[in-house]
Structure formats: structure tokens, C-alpha cells
Amino acid sequence: MANRMCPQCGKVVPAVRVMALSDSMICPHCDARLEVATGSRMLAATAGLIAGWVAWRLTRDSTNILGFALPVLFAILAFGIVSPLVLLFAAGLRLVPAATVFEPIAADPGGHGQSAHGHTGGHH
């Protein structure tokens, strides 16, 4: 369970918080903004896809009336169960990178400025 450690304070983040808020969470100890590292996400997604493929493979020859839909249903359920469980045990956390701040562009209130093509404002 040491994988869920905050990189800033070194304390373990609760598993429920990691699974529910993997994109952006706040460390309950130091209030740092955290997210699950890309490698952990890829590992969980790969394990979920493999589990889904295995479930589909095992149920694809079903002969009952819902035989066409059950393999897909079981594959989706397997992916949805295995991915969070793998993320629970393999989640490496990192600090959220600072967001890029863009400066607003002042709007021309009269619409009489030049356009990008060198034309002046107004009607043509």
C-alpha cells in the first residue's frame, strides 16, 4: 500500500480517494493537489482490457437466447472491476502540474480594428 503515498508529505492517501478522484485530488494531510501517475493508469487499463478479453473469450460460445450480448456484458463488467482493483494496489501519485495561464485578449468594442487578413472592420 506504499504506492499511494503523497510525494510532498510522504503520508498514505486513502484508497477510496485515489479510486474515486484519480484526475485531481487533495492530499488530506498537506493539501497538495495530486493525480494518479500515467504509468499506474496504463497498468490498470491494460489489466482491465486483458480481464475483459478473457471474460469475452470464456463466454463467447454461449448458446442461450442472450448469447450475443452476454460476452460483451461480462467483458465490460470484468474491465470495470479489475481496473479499479489494480489501481488500488498500483497507484503511484504525483503532484498536478501547474496549469498554463493565458492572458485575455481585449475585444474591439466597435468592430473597426484590422482582421487577420489585413482588412479593416466594417461591412464588405
Residue frames relative to the residue before (quaternion, step in Angstrom):
aa qw qx qy qz dx dy dz
M 1.0000 0.0000 0.0000 0.0000 0.00 0.00 0.00
A 0.4598 0.6978 -0.4418 0.3263 3.60 1.23 0.05
N 0.5213 0.6538 -0.4110 0.3631 3.59 1.21 -0.19
R 0.6910 0.4731 -0.2850 0.4663 3.60 1.10 -0.52
M 0.3610 0.7496 -0.4854 0.2686 3.58 1.09 0.62
C 0.4808 -0.6465 0.5164 0.2903 3.54 -1.08 0.81
P 0.4165 -0.7263 0.4798 0.2623 3.63 -0.75 0.94
Q 0.6559 0.5197 -0.3204 0.4438 3.60 1.17 -0.36
C 0.8188 0.2156 -0.1087 0.5209 3.61 0.78 -0.98
G 0.4479 -0.7292 0.4249 0.2950 3.61 1.24 -0.29
K 0.5573 0.5927 -0.4008 0.4212 3.60 1.22 0.18
V 0.5573 -0.6297 0.4396 0.3157 3.54 -1.20 0.63
V 0.3143 -0.7230 0.5911 0.1705 3.55 -0.97 0.97
P 0.5447 -0.6399 0.4215 0.3408 3.64 -0.88 0.84
A 0.5852 -0.6268 0.4047 0.3177 3.55 -1.06 0.87
V 0.6300 0.5399 -0.3454 0.4385 3.59 0.95 -0.79
R 0.6516 0.5121 -0.3175 0.4609 3.58 0.96 -0.79
V 0.6535 0.5136 -0.3160 0.4575 3.60 0.98 -0.82
M 0.7033 0.4622 -0.2797 0.4620 3.61 0.88 -0.88
A 0.7240 0.4466 -0.2583 0.4579 3.60 0.94 -0.80
L 0.8090 0.2207 -0.0811 0.5387 3.59 0.98 -0.81
S 0.0834 0.8628 -0.4962 0.0479 3.58 0.83 0.91
D 0.6545 0.5256 -0.3267 0.4344 3.64 1.09 -0.52
S 0.7975 -0.0876 0.0978 0.5889 3.56 0.92 -0.82
M 0.1333 0.7748 -0.6039 0.1312 3.54 -0.60 1.17
I 0.3714 -0.6933 0.5715 0.2340 3.52 -1.28 0.36
C 0.4497 -0.6679 0.5199 0.2853 3.58 -0.89 0.94
P 0.4108 -0.7352 0.4740 0.2568 3.63 -0.71 0.98
H 0.6715 0.5116 -0.2935 0.4485 3.60 1.23 -0.30
C 0.8351 0.1474 -0.0474 0.5279 3.61 0.84 -0.95
D 0.4308 -0.7399 0.4180 0.3038 3.61 1.32 0.07
A 0.3575 0.7105 -0.5192 0.3127 3.61 1.09 0.65
R 0.4213 -0.6768 0.5367 0.2765 3.59 -1.12 0.70
L 0.0543 -0.8202 0.5679 -0.0429 3.55 -0.68 1.18
E 0.0419 -0.7538 0.6519 0.0714 3.51 -1.38 0.29
V 0.5625 -0.5771 0.4622 0.3700 3.56 -1.27 0.39
A 0.5005 -0.6749 0.4600 0.2871 3.57 -0.90 0.96
T 0.6394 -0.5685 0.3731 0.3589 3.55 -1.17 0.66
G 0.6386 0.5395 -0.3337 0.4356 3.60 0.94 -0.79
S 0.6519 0.5027 -0.3102 0.4754 3.58 1.01 -0.78
R 0.6345 0.5238 -0.3279 0.4643 3.58 1.02 -0.77
M 0.6714 0.5007 -0.2985 0.4576 3.57 0.93 -0.90
L 0.6297 0.5255 -0.3300 0.4674 3.58 1.02 -0.77
A 0.6758 0.4880 -0.2951 0.4670 3.60 0.89 -0.90
A 0.6634 0.4975 -0.3076 0.4667 3.59 0.95 -0.84
T 0.6502 0.5127 -0.3194 0.4607 3.59 0.98 -0.80
A 0.6533 0.4995 -0.3118 0.4759 3.58 0.95 -0.85
G 0.6477 0.5163 -0.3153 0.4631 3.60 1.02 -0.76
L 0.6575 0.4983 -0.3122 0.4710 3.59 0.98 -0.80
I 0.6381 0.5103 -0.3310 0.4720 3.59 1.00 -0.74
A 0.6537 0.5013 -0.3136 0.4723 3.59 0.95 -0.85
G 0.6436 0.5163 -0.3193 0.4660 3.59 1.01 -0.75
W 0.6471 0.5094 -0.3186 0.4694 3.57 0.99 -0.81
V 0.6465 0.5114 -0.3214 0.4661 3.60 0.96 -0.85
A 0.6560 0.5026 -0.3167 0.4656 3.60 0.93 -0.86
W 0.6527 0.4987 -0.3191 0.4727 3.59 0.96 -0.80
R 0.6563 0.5307 -0.3045 0.4415 3.56 0.94 -0.92
L 0.6924 0.4817 -0.2764 0.4606 3.59 0.98 -0.85
T 0.7788 0.3464 -0.1785 0.4915 3.60 1.07 -0.62
R 0.4550 0.7298 -0.4337 0.2690 3.64 1.19 -0.01
D 0.7051 0.4478 -0.2727 0.4775 3.61 1.12 -0.46
S 0.2795 0.7768 -0.5162 0.2281 3.57 1.16 0.53
T 0.2492 -0.8049 0.5270 0.1113 3.59 -0.92 0.92
N 0.4951 0.6611 -0.4503 0.3393 3.62 1.17 0.08
I 0.7511 -0.4246 0.2720 0.4262 3.56 -1.33 0.07
L 0.7318 0.3636 -0.2205 0.5325 3.62 1.15 -0.55
G 0.2525 0.8264 -0.4732 0.1713 3.56 1.21 0.43
F 0.6522 0.5129 -0.3234 0.4550 3.58 1.13 -0.52
A 0.7465 0.4149 -0.2156 0.4735 3.61 1.11 -0.63
L 0.5986 0.6122 -0.3670 0.3636 3.60 1.03 -0.65
P 0.6365 0.5186 -0.3687 0.4359 3.68 0.85 -0.66
V 0.6556 0.4974 -0.3111 0.4754 3.58 0.98 -0.80
L 0.6423 0.5231 -0.3166 0.4622 3.59 0.96 -0.86
F 0.6915 0.4667 -0.2855 0.4717 3.58 0.84 -0.92
A 0.6210 0.5326 -0.3443 0.4607 3.60 1.06 -0.64
I 0.6585 0.4944 -0.3063 0.4777 3.59 0.96 -0.85
L 0.6547 0.5035 -0.3126 0.4693 3.60 0.96 -0.83
A 0.6458 0.5134 -0.3272 0.4608 3.60 0.95 -0.81
F 0.6441 0.5082 -0.3213 0.4729 3.59 0.95 -0.83
G 0.6990 0.4941 -0.2647 0.4441 3.57 0.90 -0.96
I 0.6814 0.4511 -0.2894 0.4985 3.59 1.15 -0.44
V 0.7156 0.4716 -0.2691 0.4394 3.59 0.81 -0.97
S 0.6369 0.5626 -0.3456 0.3981 3.62 0.87 -0.84
P 0.7112 0.4241 -0.2956 0.4764 3.66 0.74 -0.85
L 0.6250 0.5377 -0.3546 0.4411 3.60 1.05 -0.63
V 0.6449 0.4859 -0.3209 0.4949 3.58 1.01 -0.75
L 0.6391 0.5197 -0.3245 0.4649 3.58 1.00 -0.77
L 0.5925 0.5823 -0.3513 0.4319 3.57 1.09 -0.68
F 0.7739 0.3523 -0.1820 0.4938 3.59 0.91 -0.89
A 0.7841 0.3432 -0.1728 0.4874 3.61 1.09 -0.51
A 0.4081 0.7441 -0.4575 0.2654 3.60 1.21 0.22
G 0.0996 -0.7530 0.6494 0.0360 3.51 -0.73 1.15
L 0.2523 -0.7933 0.5397 0.1250 3.58 -0.79 1.00
R 0.0527 -0.7680 0.6368 0.0432 3.54 -1.24 0.55
L 0.5815 -0.5617 0.4531 0.3756 3.54 -1.28 0.36
V 0.4793 -0.6497 0.5051 0.3051 3.57 -1.04 0.77
P 0.4296 -0.6969 0.4981 0.2857 3.62 -0.77 0.93
A 0.5767 -0.5944 0.4313 0.3579 3.55 -1.11 0.67
A 0.4694 -0.6815 0.4909 0.2724 3.55 -0.98 0.88
T 0.4842 -0.6483 0.5053 0.2998 3.55 -1.11 0.71
V 0.2292 -0.7738 0.5785 0.1184 3.55 -0.84 0.99
F 0.1748 -0.7795 0.5970 0.0730 3.54 -0.80 1.07
E 0.3952 -0.7057 0.5340 0.2464 3.55 -1.01 0.81
P 0.4571 -0.6858 0.4813 0.2985 3.61 -0.90 0.84
I 0.3619 -0.7017 0.5741 0.2169 3.52 -1.20 0.65
A 0.4426 -0.6951 0.4978 0.2703 3.55 -0.85 0.96
A 0.3685 -0.7280 0.5391 0.2088 3.54 -0.90 0.96
D 0.4208 -0.6707 0.5469 0.2722 3.57 -1.13 0.68
P 0.3306 -0.8003 0.4578 0.2017 3.61 -0.22 1.20
G 0.7293 0.4204 -0.2529 0.4769 3.62 1.03 -0.65
G 0.3978 -0.7294 0.4715 0.2956 3.56 1.19 -0.29
H 0.5278 0.6580 -0.3952 0.3637 3.61 1.20 0.47
G 0.4633 0.6834 -0.4498 0.3406 3.59 1.22 0.21
Q 0.6001 -0.5531 0.4208 0.3960 3.56 -1.27 0.09
S 0.4017 -0.6925 0.5436 0.2522 3.55 -1.09 0.69
A 0.7109 -0.4451 0.3309 0.4325 3.55 -1.31 -0.02
H 0.7037 0.4611 -0.2681 0.4694 3.59 1.16 -0.45
G 0.6192 -0.5882 0.3391 0.3945 3.59 1.22 0.25
H 0.5293 0.6110 -0.4224 0.4101 3.59 1.25 0.09
T 0.4317 -0.6685 0.5295 0.2939 3.52 -1.15 0.53
G 0.6576 -0.5270 0.3686 0.3924 3.54 -1.26 0.36
G 0.5489 0.6108 -0.4565 0.3424 3.53 -1.28 0.03
H 0.6228 -0.5499 0.4128 0.3733 3.51 -1.34 -0.05
H 0.3616 -0.7288 0.5429 0.2083 3.56 -1.14 0.59
